[in-house]
Structure formats: structure tokens, C-alpha cells
């Protein structure tokens, strides 16, 4: 009887662990994708800010050179 209880506990623990692994992995994947997306958006914003600053500098230099 003791062996059966040990087996049932071991199988239950294995099933519980595998059941929890899937949702936790899914959450981790979503978090990683969100972080990557946020970083891409950040880089695009920085590029846009740099392009705007360059355009304003060129405009200012053009106005001064006239």
C-alpha cells in the first residue's frame, strides 16, 4: 500500500509540474515578445528623433547661409 501511495504522489507531482510548465512558458514567451516589440518601437522613435533633429539643423544652416 505504501508503494502505491508513493507512485500516486509521484505521478500527481509529475502531472502537476508538466501542467504548470506550459502556461508559465507561454507567459515567458509573451513577455519576451513584448519586450522585443517595445525595444523595436524605442529604436524607431530614436531614429525619427535623430532624423528630425538633422532636418532642423539643415534648415537652420540653410537659413543662416542665405
C-alpha positions in Angstrom: 0.0 0.0 0.0 2.9 2.4 0.8 4.3 1.8 -2.7 1.1 2.6 -4.4 0.8 5.8 -2.4 4.3 6.8 -3.4 3.6 6.0 -7.0 0.4 8.1 -7.0 2.1 11.0 -5.4 5.0 10.8 -7.9 2.6 10.7 -10.9 0.5 13.5 -9.5 3.6 15.7 -9.0 4.8 14.9 -12.5 1.4 15.8 -14.0 1.1 19.0 -11.9 4.6 20.0 -13.0 4.0 19.5 -16.7 0.6 21.2 -16.4 2.2 24.3 -14.9 5.1 24.4 -17.2 3.0 25.1 -20.3 1.3 28.3 -19.0 4.5 29.6 -17.4 6.4 29.0 -20.7 3.6 30.8 -22.6 3.8 33.8 -20.2 7.5 33.9 -20.6 7.3 33.8 -24.4 4.7 36.6 -24.4 6.8 38.7 -22.1 9.9 38.2 -24.3 8.0 39.2 -27.4 6.5 42.3 -25.7 10.0 43.3 -24.6 11.4 42.9 -28.1 8.5 44.8 -29.6 8.9 47.7 -27.1 12.6 47.8 -27.9 12.0 48.0 -31.6 9.5 50.8 -31.1 12.0 52.6 -28.9 14.7 52.3 -31.6 12.3 53.6 -34.3 11.4 56.6 -32.1 15.0 57.4 -31.6 15.7 57.2 -35.3 12.8 59.5 -36.0 14.0 62.0 -33.4 17.5 61.9 -34.9 16.1 62.4 -38.4 14.0 65.4 -37.2 17.0 66.9 -35.5 19.1 66.6 -38.6 16.4 68.2 -40.7 16.0 71.1 -38.3 19.8 71.6 -38.2 20.0 71.5 -42.1 17.1 74.0 -42.2 18.8 76.3 -39.7 22.1 76.2 -41.6 20.2 76.9 -44.8 18.5 79.9 -43.3 21.8 81.3 -41.8 23.6 80.7 -45.1 21.2 82.9 -47.1 
